Amino acid sequence: MLGLEFAGDIAAVGPAVRQLRVGERVFGFTGFGVGANAEYKCLSERASLTTMPGNVAYTDAAATVDGFTTAWHFLHDLANVQNGQKVLVIGASGSIGTYAIQLAKYLGAVVHGVCSGRNAKLVEELGADRVFDYTVEEFTTSGERYDAIFDVVGGSSFTRCRSVLTPRGCYLPTTNLAVNTLLAAATALIRGPRVRTRMSVDKHAALAALRELLIEDRLQIIIDRTYPLSKIAEAHRHVDSGHKVGNVVITIEDD
C-alpha cells in the first residue's frame, strides 16, 4: 500500500478553499487515491480530513484514522451496538482491533477479544472483559453468545460463528468481501443471525467522533514501531510478518 492515512500541516491552499488555512494541523484519510506515504499530498477540501486536536501528536493522530473509523463504521453504524450487549472482536491486538475493543466498551458493551497469548494483557488493559488465546482456546465452545462478532483479520467465518450469535446477532467481517456481501444479502431475507458488511465508510462522521474522543483523551493509541520514510520497505516487511501490535507509522525526516 502507498499510504491511506496521514497527519500533518497544511502547506498551501487553493483560491476556492474556505474552511481550512495554511499552517493548520490536520489528519485524515486519502481514500482510494492513496499516496499518504509522502512529504506532500494534494487533497480536496471535501476529502476525509479534519483539524487535529491540540493535545495529539502527529504520529498518534496518523495511527488513529483507519483503525478507529473502520471500527466505528462496523460497530456503531452497521451493528448499532447498545449498552449491555456482548461483542467479540477477533484480531483484538491489531490496528483495527485495539480501537474496536475500546469503542465497544465506550458504547457500553461487554467486550471479549481473540488474540495470541502474548498480547492478552494489552487487550485486557484496553478494556476487554475476557480474552481468548486463539493458540489454546476455542471461543465457539466457550458457552458465550454474542450480539456482534467483529472479525478484522479473517480468522473465522459466518458458518463457524453462527452458533454463538444471539438470534438477532450480527457477524461483521472486514475480509472476503465478495462472499460475505452475498451472505449479507441472503441473511437479510431470513430470520436469525445476519452478516453485515460494507466498506464504503462515511469517514467524515467517524472522524468527527474520533476527534471528540481524542480531545477527551478517551483512546489509548497503540504504536508498535515508527519508521522514517527512507525505511518504508522495512516497515512493510514488519507489517507483513504478522507480528505487529497496533499500528506502524511512517515519519518524514527533517532536512
N, C-alpha and C positions, 0 to 999 in steps of 0.2 A: 504494500500500500504506500501511497505517496503522501499520506497525512490528511486526516479529516478534521481534527480539532486543533484549536490554536488559542494563544493568548499573546497580546502584545499592545503596542501603541499605534494610534492612527498617525501615519506619516504625511498623508495628503488626502484631500477630498475634492470631488468634482464640483462644478458650479451648481448642480441641482441638489446637492446634499443639504438637508435641513436639520436633521436630528443629531448628527454626530460632528465632532470638532477635532481638528488636529491636536494631537497630544493626549486625547482621551485614551484610557486603558480599556481594552475590550477583550472579550473572549467569545468563542462560538464554534461553529461547525461549517465546513466548506461545502458539504453535500457531496454529490457525485462528481463535482469538479475537482475534488482532492487538492493536492498542492500545498498543504499546510506545512510540510517539512521544507521550509524555505525562509529566507530572511524577509521577503516581501510577498504579499499576496493581495491581489485586487479583487474586491467583492462589491456587490450591490449593497446599498444602504438597507434594502429589504431582505438581505441574507439573514441566516440564522445566527445572529450575534447580538450581544448586549454589553453594557458597560460593566466593568469588573468592580466588585465591592473593594473599598479601600483597605480592608483587613485581610485580603487574599493575595498571595504571591503569584507571579506568572506561572511558575511550574505547577502549583496547586490548581490554579484555575484551568489550565490546559488539561490536567488529569481528571477533571470532573465531567467534562462536557458529554462525551459519548456514553460513558458508563451510566451516569445519572439519568440522562434524558431517555435512554433506552429502558432503564428500569421504570422510570415514571410512565412511559408510554404503555408498557405491558401491565404493570401492577395498578396504576391509577386509572388510566384511560380504558384499557381493554378488560381487566378483571374487576375494576371498581372495588378494590379491597376495602373492607369495612372493619371497624373496631370489633375485636373479639373473634374475627375469623382466623383460620390457621393457614399459613403459607409455607411452602417448601421451596428453597432455592437450590438448584443443582448447579454446581460450579460456583460455590459461595465465596471463594477466595480470589476470584479473578476481577478484571476491571469493571465488569457489569455487576457481578455477584456481590462485591463488597458494598456497592451502593444499594443493591436490591435488599440486602439484609437490613440496612439502616432505614430505607424507605418503608419497607413493610412494617417495621417496628414503629416508625413515625406515624403510619396510618392506623396504628392500634392493633395490629395482628399479633398472634402468637407465631413466632418465626423459627423454623428449623432449616438447617443448612446441610449440604452434602459437599465434602471436600476431602482432601487427603489428611491423614492424622497430623502431619507436621504443621498444618495450617488451622487446626481445630481451635487452638487457643485464640488466635486472631479473630476468627469468625464469632466466637463467643464474646469477645471484647466488643465487637461491632453490634452486639445485641441479640444474637441467636439464643433461643431458649433451649435448643438441643442441636447437636451436631453429629452427623453420621460420617464416619470414616469409611469411604467407599471401598477401601482396600480390605476391610474386615467385616463391614456391616452391610446389610441389605435393607434399605428403607421400606421396600414394598412388603416386607414381612414383619414390620415393627408393630403393627396394630394401630398405627396412626392413620387418620384420614384428613384430607386437606381440601380447603375451598379453592386453593390455587396452587399449582405446581409450575414454577418458572424455571425452565431448563435453558441455561445460557451457553451450554457447551456441547449440546447434542449427546449427552450421556444417558439418554433414556428414549422412550417412545410413548405415544398415547396408549398403545396396546399394553405396555408394561405398567403404566401409571393409572390406568382407568380404574382398577380395583381399589385404589387408595384415595380416589377423589370422592367427595361428597356428591349426593345426587344432582346438585346444581353446580358442582365444581368445574373448574376450567384448567386445561393444560395449555401452557404458554411457551411454545418453542421459538427460539431465535434462529434455528438451523433447519436444514432440509425443507426449505420453504415451499418447493413445488408440491411435495407430498402433503405437507401439513396445511397448505392452503386448500387443497382438495378436501382434507379431513375436516377443516373448519367449516366449509360449505355443507358437507354431508351431516356433520353433527348438529348443525344449526337447525336441521329439519326434524330432529327427533328429541325425545325426552332423554334426560340423563346428562352425564358429564360432556363437556364440549371442548373442542380445540379452538383457541382464539390466537390468531397471529396476523400481523400486518406491519410491514416495515416502513411504511410511509408515515413517519413520525412528525407531529406538529412541534418542531423544535422551539418555536417562539414561546409557546405556553410552558413547555418543560423548562426552558432556560429561565423564564420569569420565576418559576417555583424554585429552581436551583439557586438563583441569585438571592432570594429571600432567605433560604436556609443557610447560605454562606454568610450572609450579613449577621444572622443569628448565631453563627458558629455551631450549627447543629450537625455538621457532617465531619466524619473522620476521612481524610483523603490519604489513601494508601499508595505510595510511590515505591516501587521495587528498586528501580535504578533510573538515573538520568545519564544521557549520553550527549556529547556535543554533535552538531550536525556532521562533522567530518568523520564520525564513527557510526553513522546510521546503519551501515551494513552489519556491524557488530550488534547493534541494538535489535535488528531484525532477527539475527541468529539467536539471541537470548529469548526473544518472544517465541520464536518457532521451537525452542527447546521444550516448551510446555511447562517450565519450572518457575515462571514469574508469578509473583503475588501482587494483585492490584494492577498498577499501571507502570508503563515505561514512558519517559518523557524525553524528547529531543530538545536541546537548548541551542541557542545561537551564540556563538563565541563573539566576544568583543574584539575589535581591531587592536 
